[in-house]
Amino acid sequence: MPRRAWNRKPEAPERAGSRKPEVPKRAWSLQRGRAAALLCLLVAALLVFPGLVPNTPGRLGSLLETFLPWLGLAVPVLLVTALLRRSLLASAALLLPVAAWFAVFGGMLSAGGQAADGSFTVVQHNVSDVNPDPAATARALAATDAGLIALEELTAPALPAFEAALSSDYPHHATRGTVGLWSKYPLTGVRLVDIRPKGVGEGWARGLRASARTPRGEVAVYVAHLPSVRIGPTTGLTSGRRDESAALLGEAVAAEPLDRVILLGDLNSTLDDRGLDPVSSLMEPPGPGFAFSWPAKFPVARIDQILTRSATVTRVRSLPATGSDHLPIAADIRL
């Protein structure tokens, strides 16, 4: 049988004034969010003037400059803060880091179009001294059909594989120590470039120079591999040897008698890093495109560089991964 209505407990009558009053939403204000606004100003200043951060202790300035584009990730964090605080002041201040980021890096958002008339392609790649399949890496590089291919971390056991895979398309090549250059154009004046930091033995050879006779004239080509840097929780960025080697490379390029120069190498930092100023100050601005190259599994920085003097990089891009922990980098250059 259905339950009778009188078995149900009557609902208690609502007492007047027992309902909780609705809490009005906090209005947007210019008074709140001053700390967030100051952080916006700080991020904008660091993007435009990273040199304000000193390089001691721990070369913090170079560390910031190495990953400078990623400082833009502070913007969404600050945006959430401004929304939660309902701060008009912080919201308006967000325009500062956004404008600063685009002013510094906006030109690199484009990877460039097709190769410009009169340009040719060059490739730079740290092939890794523990590459499990150097022959496959060499075949991938040959498929780029670049005019010049520069390699670092060439080991004696891996060298025959690169020579065999590249020799038919690149009849001219030179190696010095662990760096090499393969060319479709005749090479002359090949010599070692000594970029050893103090205290490093003579067996450490990571630089070479050659003249390439291209269809548009002779050009000096430098291949270099600067010392690695280390990042530690107590030591910060350890880049003293890298910086010293960069100074030696800069001296060699500055003394180069040929007007046109192409520099290809693993410089172990981005061009924003002041440690590379002895080199980057001598060269033209890099071409459009971020072309991150390291680490290969999740690239966060371009530490492999293709730079020119009295020539123009019209396009730069990263290439598919090989057996290395670096991605290859390709650039179109107009002489």
N, C-alpha and C positions, 0 to 999 in steps of 0.2 A: 504494500500500500504506500502511496506517496506520503511523504512526511507532511504533517500539518503545518500550516504557516505559523501557528502559535508556538511551535517548538523552536522556531528561530529566535535568536536573541535580537532584540531590537537594537538598531544602531544608536549609539549615543548621540544626542543632539550636539551639533557643533556650537561651541561656546563663542560668543561674540568676542572677537579680538584674539582668538586662539591661533589663527593662521599666521604663519611667519611672514613678516613683510618682505617683499622682494628687495634685494640689495641692488641699487642702481649701479650700472657699469661705470667704472671710473672713466672720466672724460679725458680726452687727449690734452696734454699739457706741455707748455714750453719750459716748465720748471723742472720736470723730472728728466732723467737720462743724461745728466751732465757727464758722468763717468764714461758712458758709451760714446757720447759725442767727442770727448777727449781722445778715446781710443780710435775713433774714426780719423781724427786729425793726425794721430801718431802713425797710423797705417799709411795714410796718404803721404806723409813726410818721408817715411822709410822707402816707399816705392819710388819717389822722385829723387830723394837724396840718401841712398843707402850708405854713402860714404860718411854719414854722420855717426855710424856705429864704428867704434875703433876696432882695430885688428888685434888688440891685446885686452884682456888675456884670451888665449885660445883661438885667435883669429876669427872672432865672432862676426866681424864685418864681411870677410870672405865667405863664411858659412851662410850668412843671410843672402849675399849676392848670388851664391850658387843656386839657391832655390827661390830666387826673388819672385818669379811669376806666381808661385804658389801662395804668396802672401795675400793674393786676392781672395783666397778661401776665407779670410777673416770677414769679408763682406756679408755673406749669408748668415754667419754667426751674429754679427752686429745687427743685421736686419731683424732676426728673431728677437734679440734683446730689445730693440726699439719697439717692436710690436707688443711684446709682453708688458713693457713699461708704459705703452701708449704714450710714447714721448715724441712730440713734434720736433724737439730739438735734435734728438739722435737720428730721427728719420731724415731730417734735412742734412745733417752732417754726413750721412752715408754717401751723398753725392760727391764728397771729396775723394775718398778712396776709389770710387768707381771711375771718376774722371781721371785720377792719377794713373790707374791701371791701364786704361785705354790710351792715355797719352804716351805711356812707356812701351806698352806691348801691343797696342791695337794694330799697328802696321804688320805684326807678325801673324795675325790671325789668318791671313791669306797664304796659301801654299804656293801662290803664283799660278799662272796659266801655262800655256805651252812654251816650249823653249823659244827664246827670242832669236830673230834672224842673226846668223853669224855666230851663234853660241855653240859650244860643245859641252859634253857631259863628262864630269869627273866623279870618281867614287872614292870614299875613304872608309876603311874598316879595320877595327881592331879584331883580329880573327881568333884571339884567345890562345894562349899556350897550352890549354887543355881541351882544345876543340876535338870532339870525338870523331869527326868526319871532315877533315880539311879538304878532301877532294870534292865533296858535295858543296862546300862553301865556295871553292874556286869556281865550280861550274855555275853557281848562282851569280857570282860576280861577273863572269864572262858573259852571261846572258844579258847584262845591262847594256852591253855594247858601248861602254864609256870609252872616251879617248885615253884617259889616265886612270889607273887604279893604284891607290896607296894602301899598304898593309902594315900593321904593327903586330907585335908578339909572334913573329915568324920564328918557329923553332927549326932546328936542323932536321929532325925527323919528318916534320910536316912540309918542309920546303919542296922536296921533289913532287909532292902531290899538286902544289900550286904551279910549279913550272910545267908539269905535264898538261894540266887542264887549261892553262892560259897561253901556252907558247904559240899555238896556231893563230890566234887572233891578236896576240900581243908579242910581236917578234922582238921587241926591245924591252929589256928589263935590267934592273940593278938592285942589289941588296947590300946593306951594310949592317952588320950585327943582326938585330931583330926587326929591322924595318926594311921595306922593299917597295919598289915602284915598277909597275908594268905599264907599257906605253905602246900605242899604235904608231907613235911618231919616233923618229930617231932620237936617241939620247946621247948627249956629249957632256964633257966636264963633270962627270960623276965623281963625287968625293964625300968623305965622311964629314959630318958637322958635329963637332964635339960639344955636347950640351950636358956633360957630366957635372953634377954638383961636387963640391969639395968632399974629399974622403971616399969617393967612389972610384974603384979600380978601372984600369984601361980596358978590361973586357966588356965594360958596360957601353954598348954602342947603340944609340937610339935616334940618330939623326943622319939624313943624307940630303945632298943637293945635286941636282942635275939640270941640264938645259934641254928642253924639248923643242924640236923643230916642227911646230904646228903649221898647218896651211896658212895661218894668219900671222906667221912670224915666230921668232924665238921667244920662249918664256922660261924663266927660272922656276923650277919646281922644288919645293922643300917638303920632306916627309919627316915627321917628328913624333916622338912618344915621350911626353914629360912624365916625371915620377908620379906615382900614385899618392893620394892623400888618404888620411885616416881620420875618422870621427870617433871620439871617445867621450864618455860622460864626464871625465875629469880633465882631459887634455884639450877638449874642443876639437877644432880642425887643425890637423898637423899637416902643414903645407910648405914648410920651409924649403925643402929640397925642390919641390915643384916650382916654387917662386924663383929660386936660384937658377934652375934650368931654363925657365921662361926668359929670364934676363939674358942668358947666354944665347938663346935662340933669337931674341930680339936684336942682339948685337950682330949676329950673322946676317939677318935679313936687312938690317940697316946698312950693312956694308956691301950688299949685293949690287954689282955694277949694272945688271940688266934692269930696265925700268919695270917691266911686267913680271909679277911674281904670283905664283899660286902656292899656298901653304896648306898642306893636308896633314892632319894628325890627331892623335888622341892627346888632347891637352889637359885632360883630367880636371876640367872645370868648365863652367859656362863663361861666355864673354863678358858677363856682368861682374865677374870676380876681379877685383882690383889686382890680384896676384898675376893676372895675365896682361896687365897694362903694357909691359915692355914689348909685347907682341901685338896686341890688338890696336894699340895707338898708331902703329905703322901701317895698318891695313884699312881697306875700305869697309864700310858698314856691312854686316852680314845680310844675305838675301832674305826675302819674306818667308815665313814658315817657322814654327817652333822646332820641328824635326828632332824631337827628343830621341836619344840614342842609348841611354843607359838607365837602369839595367834592362836587358832585352825583354824580360818577362813582364815588366811594368815600368816602361820608361818614364822618368820624371825630370830628366835634364839632358841637354845636349852637351856632352863633354867631348864629342868628336867634332872637329871643326874643319871647314873648308873656307879659307880666307884668300883674299886677292889684294894685290897692289897694282894700280893702273889697269885694272880690269874690273868687270862688274858681275857679281853673282845675281842672276836674274830669277833663279828659283832654287830652293833647297828643300829636301824631303828625306825622310827615313824610308828604308827599304825593308822588305820582309826579313824575319829573323833567320839566322843561320845557326850553326852549332856553337856560336860565340855568346858570351854574356853581354855583348854590345850589338846594336843594330847597325847595319851599313848605312852610310849617309851619301846621298847623291846631290850634285849641284850642277846647274847649267851656268856656264860662264861665257860672257861675251868679251872678247879681246879687243 
